[in-house]
Amino acid sequence: MSAGVAASAFAADPVFPAGARVGMTPLVGLNKAKAFTGFETEDHSVKVLVADLPAEAYGEVANAFKANPTGTGGIKPESIETAAGLGYYTVENAKDGATNVRRYSMILPGPTFSGYVAVQVPENAAKIYTDDAVRQMFASAAIRIEVPVDEQLGLMPFKISELSSFKNVRTLAPGAALILSDSDEKKGFEIAPFMIIGLIGQTAASPDDRGRFAQQIATTIPGVRDGRITMSEPVRIDGQPGYETRIDAISGKDNTPVTIVQWLRFGSQTSMRIIGSSPREEWTKAFPRFRAVRDGIQPRT
């Protein structure tokens, strides 16, 4: 890539893939990807993946960099100034099947998360997407704290018409799961009411199996300890068969006593899973909010 082409590539503002909090000015020939969150070339050979990592991930990488600046296994970490702050990245040669590729990984500091960027360039594109060009793209990386709510909701395979005054809306997995919360990642979601809404690629084998399936899936709610099911019974949700399960448990780093409701709405091959969690003393106020959100969810037509 010539200096002129590289310079023109970075005259533009950072581009954020839909739902992403990490963006950058993509190199010439890279457009928003359709199958993942990031950018890719038209032939899908060059890929740039962006993602969020836990907040502590950046500090761990920064400490490792300072403790061992020469790196390990011949891979030396580099630092780079970005709009988000000091980023750290590595470059290595690898294989993607039979293809020789160059892989780049960068981590950035964020307010309640760490930003992550991974780039893969096959050998036949390395003359265009050089180490220097990728470094310049990394330098353009930026973080946005808030993603517009409409942008996030538009990625979901269902429509949500009621948000019940939740303060924060965040896609956990773009196009797959959503969290509505009154707290945030830094403080911990568990200290206030929150909901997780998404589709799971499972459903009950038969109507008679719905109760067992609902109770089994309730045991997989992340971050929950000492859970005790207090109620589990069939319900109708928007005219479809469903199951409501309630759990008393302990959750989060502060060992918050919580009450949780899980609603499953069964489809032919998937199920919609709606989880509402609240500190136990706030349950009576939180439950009507959870139910209002549940009743405002509609399939996309």
Secondary structure, DSSP 4 states (H G I P E B T S, - for coil): --HHHHHHHTSSPPB--TT-SEEB-PPTT-EE-SSSSEEE-TTS-SEEEEEEE-THHHHHHHHHHHH-TT-BTTB--EEEEETTEEEEEEEEEEEETTEEEEEEEEEEE-SSSEEEEEEEEEGGGTTTS-HHHHHHHHHT-EE-S---HHHHHTTSSEEE---TT-SEEEEEETTTEEEEESS-TTT-GGGS-EEEEEEES---SSGGGHHHHHHHHHTT-TTEEEEEEEEEEEEEETTEEEEEEEEEEEETTTTEEEEEEEEEEE-SS-EEEEEEEEEGGGHHHHHHHHHHHHHTEEE--
